[in-house]
């Protein structure tokens, strides 16, 4: 809950800039400038997204009318999404769009949601109407069916290629504000549920959302508890260990005073001392960060590759760098490795899952990862400032390319798991973990799924 609501708790000292209308010519100039800057700045664009120049030109040519700030923000998001990279940033809390939320001019959809495929479920409730229970399925909002809403939102979300898993997770995380910016700006939401009941719920300002959040103590759940270690958790069992790697975020890593090589050295020394044969690595929800935490683990696990390097980085201008495998430790882990992933296994965490699968024969369980399997643009960003609106758009400076895969047909999506497992709404409500349960079944039973996953 703390993470879900943190975006609503930002300071309100900023002065709101009134919504502004832009002429058709200004809109065209803004988006043409953005297009040309993306072409100039984004490394790997022609390799990963060769259709960008044509598709973005066509989109801009279709502009026939003026628009306000929200409309311009949506169009800029659409152009950025066509570039096919998830590491973009669009706007910040100083631009007119974001200030509209901070200063209670714009309104939120007063619930968080969970998307499972193209089905949408109510999750946390800020509306003040506690008759609406967690887990109810929404079929339509203001007469528009959920599939259509999801498809429209998907067009505005920067993602690596056509990665539907990542896009669904991003919609789940941001639906409260995305609806207002990319769908419509209503004063009320007419919700149609799967039992055909309809409810009309007011759209809420930020201040109203915070008031309802603080008033309703029943909204506090296990998700709001503060973890003692926000980076990792190691749990030892009779014949397996569960390592949850929650983040590789630089700030969190430095706060814990962790260093990748010594971290993994200590970890595998402990596993050897316990004489364990199976390691489950949970990377679900790990959005990446320091890349050394992705590759240093390769020193401590048995690998099966003759590849001289595990990745190459290429800036838009400058030298490319190929990264050799880190030196092997004499006592490498020879047990089995299972990796749990989902759409928010992203960036460095998705890279780690790739390395373990390609070079260490790890079994991948869960859903498609959030980063492109062939490579992606990431690292520090070059900031584009649109000339009329002042909206800031960050473009990643470095393209990462991985060697050709031996385990997956290339398809410009994320890593596809060896065993696809996705929780249903009943699993989420009862806090059942089917991905972890699948790994445990493979460890403790003679399941034919294991041999098929490793082949």
Buried (B, 14 or more C-beta within 10 A) or exposed (E): BEEBBEBBEEEEEBEBBEBBEBEEEBBBBBBBBBBEBBBEBBBBBEBBBEEBBEBBEEBBEEBEEBBBBBBBBBBBBBBBBBBBBBBBBBBEEEBBBBBBBBBBBBBBBBBBBBBBEBBBBBBBBBBBBEEBEBEBBBBBBBEBBBBEBBEBBBBBBBBBBBBBBBBBBBBBBBBBBBBBBBBBEBEEBBBBBEEEEEBEBBBBBBEBBBBBBEEBEEBEEEEEEEEEEBBBBBEEBEEBBBBBBBBBBEEBBEEEEBBBBEBBBEBBEEBBEBEBBBBBBBBBBBBBBBBBBBBBBBBBBBBEBEBEEBBBBBBBEEEEEEBEBBEEBEEBBEBBBBBBBBBBBBBBBBBBBBBBBBBBBBBBBBBBBBBBBBBBBBBEBBEBEBEBBBBBBBBBBBBBBBBEBEBBEEEBBBBBBBBEBBBEBEBBBEEEBBBBEBBBEBBEEEBEBBEEBEE
